[in-house]
């Protein structure tokens, strides 16, 4: 992958006045930043999981997620990237914990 440019629509190299990072350059910067932040190793693949989590959190239909993630089989989207904890799941979990830990009156 060395030397290939990341395909990102978040910015334009022309607007920045320079070429985008190469994959290797981006990976090195990510490694440096994650060490500096004290979070240890953080691979670039984590961004795919984050992207899928955000798609799910905003209610994107699973078939649309599959296409955006470029998965040929929807089962990959559902099974491998399916461990998503949305706000709704967190709220439901908190309510159940609250019930379990509440003391009878």
Steps between C-alpha positions, in 0.01 A plus 500: 500500500801726533485802276129474431297802590208477737171564325327752720232751412535695824751740351643597167879492452464813288342690788773386737772592252669160525449138404312276745692267729615172355365195681839452667518866604150490643574174687820644651317814615221288648756288689673811633175664608363186668824453695498866602138469615590191701249270332750255353477349154220629281477358150341669204237224482346641818364783285283252308347380825447858617337593169264201521414588861413855402290381204305275734465768767331738257255233389642417158328192352723191498483466118632857463774425755599195297542710187688778678734243660540336157415154629392251235296304755267666752587229754850648529351838591264343752734244658850645498404863543182426690625551855373854513389661822264782422366760741172311508675180607689686771180657632321164501794339683502777762128452564540125551796552733296760690219250545737225610678719754200685637397420854142410581308774681 
